[in-house]
Amino acid sequence: MEQIMPGTSPSRDLILRSEDTDLQGVCVLQILDDLEPHGVGRSAVDVAKALVQKGGRSVIASGTGSLLAEALVGGSLHEPYPCPAPIRSACG
């Protein structure tokens, strides 16, 4: 059984502990404003890496951020997506 690192997101842990170990053919698109290390950005990268580790595909559509390189090294694809100002202000 894989060691789960403390401080990672619960979503990542759920994917890695799933009995369905083969996610081949599964593709998940995550859309967020940026890839900074706040809760949403960190969780998105953790989930992306877990999906790829289990054989799935991950696409993150977002602005840039300090976690972008980690997402790419982890196997996720990145589609630049500038979050529209009305959505950003409504969510912020």
Contacts in CASP RR format, 6 or more apart in sequence:
PFRMAT RR
TARGET T0000
AUTHOR 0000-0000-0000
METHOD contacts of the structure
MODEL  1
MEQIMPGTSPSRDLILRSEDTDLQGVCVLQILDDLEPHGVGRSAVDVAKA
LVQKGGRSVIASGTGSLLAEALVGGSLHEPYPCPAPIRSACG
2 16 0 8 1.000
4 13 0 8 1.000
4 16 0 8 1.000
4 17 0 8 1.000
8 46 0 8 1.000
9 39 0 8 1.000
9 42 0 8 1.000
9 43 0 8 1.000
9 46 0 8 1.000
9 47 0 8 1.000
11 43 0 8 1.000
11 46 0 8 1.000
11 47 0 8 1.000
11 50 0 8 1.000
12 43 0 8 1.000
12 46 0 8 1.000
12 47 0 8 1.000
12 49 0 8 1.000
12 50 0 8 1.000
15 23 0 8 1.000
15 47 0 8 1.000
15 50 0 8 1.000
15 51 0 8 1.000
15 54 0 8 1.000
16 50 0 8 1.000
16 53 0 8 1.000
16 54 0 8 1.000
18 54 0 8 1.000
21 54 0 8 1.000
22 54 0 8 1.000
22 55 0 8 1.000
23 51 0 8 1.000
23 54 0 8 1.000
23 55 0 8 1.000
23 56 0 8 1.000
24 55 0 8 1.000
24 56 0 8 1.000
25 55 0 8 1.000
25 56 0 8 1.000
25 57 0 8 1.000
26 51 0 8 1.000
26 55 0 8 1.000
26 56 0 8 1.000
26 57 0 8 1.000
27 56 0 8 1.000
27 57 0 8 1.000
27 58 0 8 1.000
27 59 0 8 1.000
28 47 0 8 1.000
28 48 0 8 1.000
28 51 0 8 1.000
28 56 0 8 1.000
28 57 0 8 1.000
28 58 0 8 1.000
28 59 0 8 1.000
29 59 0 8 1.000
29 60 0 8 1.000
29 61 0 8 1.000
30 44 0 8 1.000
30 47 0 8 1.000
30 48 0 8 1.000
30 58 0 8 1.000
30 59 0 8 1.000
30 60 0 8 1.000
30 61 0 8 1.000
30 62 0 8 1.000
31 60 0 8 1.000
31 61 0 8 1.000
31 62 0 8 1.000
31 81 0 8 1.000
32 40 0 8 1.000
32 41 0 8 1.000
32 44 0 8 1.000
32 60 0 8 1.000
32 61 0 8 1.000
32 62 0 8 1.000
32 83 0 8 1.000
33 40 0 8 1.000
33 62 0 8 1.000
33 63 0 8 1.000
33 83 0 8 1.000
33 87 0 8 1.000
33 88 0 8 1.000
33 91 0 8 1.000
34 41 0 8 1.000
34 62 0 8 1.000
34 63 0 8 1.000
34 64 0 8 1.000
34 65 0 8 1.000
34 83 0 8 1.000
35 41 0 8 1.000
35 44 0 8 1.000
35 45 0 8 1.000
35 60 0 8 1.000
35 62 0 8 1.000
35 63 0 8 1.000
35 64 0 8 1.000
35 65 0 8 1.000
35 66 0 8 1.000
35 67 0 8 1.000
35 68 0 8 1.000
35 71 0 8 1.000
36 65 0 8 1.000
36 66 0 8 1.000
36 67 0 8 1.000
37 66 0 8 1.000
37 67 0 8 1.000
41 62 0 8 1.000
41 67 0 8 1.000
42 67 0 8 1.000
44 60 0 8 1.000
44 62 0 8 1.000
44 67 0 8 1.000
44 71 0 8 1.000
45 60 0 8 1.000
45 67 0 8 1.000
45 70 0 8 1.000
45 71 0 8 1.000
45 76 0 8 1.000
47 58 0 8 1.000
48 58 0 8 1.000
48 60 0 8 1.000
48 71 0 8 1.000
48 74 0 8 1.000
48 75 0 8 1.000
48 76 0 8 1.000
49 58 0 8 1.000
49 70 0 8 1.000
49 71 0 8 1.000
49 74 0 8 1.000
49 75 0 8 1.000
49 76 0 8 1.000
51 57 0 8 1.000
51 58 0 8 1.000
51 76 0 8 1.000
52 58 0 8 1.000
52 74 0 8 1.000
52 75 0 8 1.000
52 76 0 8 1.000
57 77 0 8 1.000
58 71 0 8 1.000
58 75 0 8 1.000
58 76 0 8 1.000
58 77 0 8 1.000
59 76 0 8 1.000
59 77 0 8 1.000
59 78 0 8 1.000
59 79 0 8 1.000
60 71 0 8 1.000
60 76 0 8 1.000
60 77 0 8 1.000
60 78 0 8 1.000
60 79 0 8 1.000
61 78 0 8 1.000
61 79 0 8 1.000
61 80 0 8 1.000
61 81 0 8 1.000
62 78 0 8 1.000
62 80 0 8 1.000
62 81 0 8 1.000
62 83 0 8 1.000
63 80 0 8 1.000
63 81 0 8 1.000
63 82 0 8 1.000
63 83 0 8 1.000
64 80 0 8 1.000
68 78 0 8 1.000
71 78 0 8 1.000
72 78 0 8 1.000
END
